[in-house]
Amino acid sequence: MIGFHGEHQSEHTVDGVPEPKLDRSTLFLDFDGTLVELADRPDAIKVDPGLDALLRGLSEKTKGRVVIITGRAIEDIIQYLGDFDGPIIGGHGAQERLSGEIRNHELADPDTVKRLGEMTHAFAATHPGLICEEKPTGVVLHFRQNEDLAAQAYAFLRALSETHEGFDLHHSKMAYELRPAGIGKDVSMRRLMENEHFAGTMPIFFGDDVTDEPALHWVVEQGGLAVKVGEGETAAGCRLGEPEAARRTLRRWLEA
């Protein structure tokens, strides 16, 4: 355990979240449900017009240690991040962009991923209310538009996972996802924090989904600052109600 409790943060807690010393921290930020509100479709989100400036300011204060860590593909997420050129971890850890270069997980064979996408698209086409989201490293089946189809979506992807070695099935908010085995936001965080530029800093993570819980738990174990955005059981020691509150807290830190 690194053990940063109190060492890298002040007692200032206007919203129940301690104010960290950003110049000694690494800030990991989830995107959907954390920085932006969820929408019926992944491509229907509305990004706060001030997000670009917020991320740039935080990156400056942390000396380049703001990391976007998301379930989206990096090729998708960058369109929402304005001029942000910092590290990005995509696909829950199946992709990473460091120093401008995007790298996919070694198990995400392009031919296999393409085949998974084609089969899932065909399935979604026969089940109105399901949405297939293809990623460079896997596939997601969303049932947010028709929750009654959750069981069928699960059964379909479960069958695919059993016939495609090296891919695991995961439950997310109103969706199921197939992605390479052995990856996770916590795994990516741990590896990144061993990098010379990040080592010795306090990890901070804002996340909202059940898929974020292992990473929130890891941050708590390190003595870092874990913030849950929204409802649900959590390992995090702090909670904010919605993405607007998360952005407000981050602005407070930036302006401190």
Buried (B, 14 or more C-beta within 10 A) or exposed (E): EBEBBEEBBEEEEEBEBBBBBBEBBBBBBBBBBBBBBBEEEBEEBEBBEEBBBBBBBBBEBBBBBBBBBBBBBBEBBBEBBBEBBBBBBBBBBBBBBBEEEBEBBEBBBEEBBEBBBEBBBEBBEEBEBBBBBBBBBBBBBBBBEBEEBBEBBBEBBEEBBEEBEBBBBBBBBBBBBBBBEEBBBBBBBBEBBEEEBBEEBBBBBBBBBBBBBBBBBBBBBBBBBBBBBBEEEBBBBBBBEBBBBBBEBBBBBBEE
